Amino acid sequence: STRTRNWGVGVLSVFMLSAVVLRLPNLTESIWYDELWSTRIKLGSVRELAFQAIYDIHPPAYSTMMYLWINVFGDSELSVRVPPLLFGIATIVLAYAFANYAAGSKVALLSAFLLVISPVHIWYSQEARQYSMLLFAVLLVVVSKIKLNITRPNQMWFGAYTGAVLLCVFGHYYLVAYVFLI
């Protein structure tokens, strides 16, 4: 019903606000070596970015995204940690959407709540590394595939699905197996 849906959206909104509050501390802490490597050392110039994309063993999606981000917003501790924060927050919404489809609104709210308070999810949403982006990409593949299967196909969900698949493939080589299975 509409009342139940509105209540669920209200609770999810409170969860999202709580998630942001739980993830704000430590965003301005000093950058540690892996964060520095994944932001500034690897991304000093377009030439270095291209070299890393060709010769590095790591896929180029996160490095490319961070290169673009840093050139627009700078490379402060806070700035380089905002993208993982945004991916982490968006992942909570996707977890809710998937659980709502698979098991109903009560389970969806529980799933969202567990991600909101998950210490591991909080940690990776505060760290300038690709992990929250990867979880976001996998969940976006799943949710967009479900939407394509249950609704009349539209360009928005096809675009989300295609973009998420590419983000998985160029985000981490292990995710190719998940995409293949989905």
N, C-alpha and C positions, 0 to 999 in steps of 0.2 A: 504494500500500500504506500501511498504518498507520504503519510505520516511516519511510517517506519523508515522509509528512504531518507526523509529529511532528518530524522533522529540520527541515523547512521552517518550521514554527511556531517552533522554537527559534532558527533563524537570523533569522527575522523579528523575534523578540523582542529579539535582540542589536542588530539594525538600529534598532529603535524606541528602545532605550536610547541608542544612539549618536546618533540624531537629536535626542533631548532634550539630550544633552550638547553637541552642536554648536550648538544654538539658544539655550542659556542665556546665553552671553555677550551683552552689549549690551542685555539686557532692561531694565536699570535706567539706561541712558543717558538723557540729557535728551531730552525730547520735542521734535521739530522741528515746523515750522509745519503741515504737512499732517496730522500725527498730532494736533496740538492742535486743529485745525479739525474733524477727524472725531470728536473725543471731547468736549472741554469747551465750545468756543465754540458749536457747533451744538446741544449737548445740555444747556443749562443748566436748562431746565424743560420740563414737558409742553407748555406753550403754544409754546415755541420748537421743540420736536420736531414738533408738529403743523404749525406754520408751514413748517418745512423740508420735511416730507413732502408738503405741498401745493404749495409754490412753488419749491423747489430743483430744479435740473435733474437731480440725482442721485437714483436710486431710494432708498426709505426703509429697506430691510432692515438694512443694517449700522448705520445711525444708530439705529434702534429697538433693535436688539440691544445696542449699546453704551450707550444710555441706561439700559436695564434693568440691564446689567452694572455700570455705574458706581454706580447707586443701591444696589446690593447690596454691591459689593466696593470701592468708592472709585475715585478717579481718579489713583492714583500711576502712575509710569512702568511699574512691573512689572504692576500690575493691568490697565491698558488694553492691555498687550501679551500677556496670557495667552490671550484668545480667539483671536487669530491663531496663536499657538503651538499651541493645541489643534487648530485647523482644519488647520494644517500637518502635525501628527503624524498626525491621522486620514486625511489625504490619502494618506499613504504606505501605509496599510493598504488604502485603496480602490484605489490603483494596483496593489498586489499582487493584490488580488482580481480586478480586471479583466484584468491580464496573465495570471494563472493560468487564467482562463476562455479567453482568446483564444489563448494560446501555450504554456501549461504552466508547471510550477513553477520550472524553471530561469530562464526569461525573467521570471517574476514576481519572483523574488528579485533578478535583475539590475535590473529596473525599480524596485523598492523601494530598492535600494542607490543607484542613480543619483539618486533623489529625496533620499535621506538626505544625500548629499554635494554636491548641487547648490547652488552659491553663491546663485543667484537664489531658490531655494526657501527656503534658510536665511534670506536677507535678508527676504523677505516673511513668513516665519513669526515674525520678530522685530519687525515694524513694525505699529503700531496703525492699519492700513488694511484695506480689505476684500479684498485680493487673494487671500490664502490661503483665505478663506471662499468666494470665487467658484470657485476650482479644486476645492475640496472639493465644492461644490454640483454642478458639472458631472460630476465623477466619480461622485457619489452617484446622479445621474440615470441615468448609464450602467449602473452596477452594479445598481441596483434594477430597471431595465428588463430587464436580462439575467435577473435572478432571477425576475421576473414571467413572462418568456417560457419559461424552462426548467424551472421548478418549478410545482407546483400553486399558483395564486395564493393569497396569504394577506394578512391585514390589515397585518402588519408591513411587508412589502415594498411594498404599495400605499401605506401611510402614508409610508414613506421616499421613495418616488417622488414622491408628491404634494407633500410638504414640500420636497424638493429642487427640483422644478419651480418652486414658489412662491419659493424662495430665489433661484433663477436669475433669474426674471422681475422680482422686486423688489430684486435685488442689483445688476444691471447690465443696461441695455437691450440691449446687444449679445448677451447670452446668450439672448435670446428666439430668435434665429436658430438657435443650437445646439439648444435644446429642441425647436424646430419640426423640425429635421432628425432628431433622435433619435426 
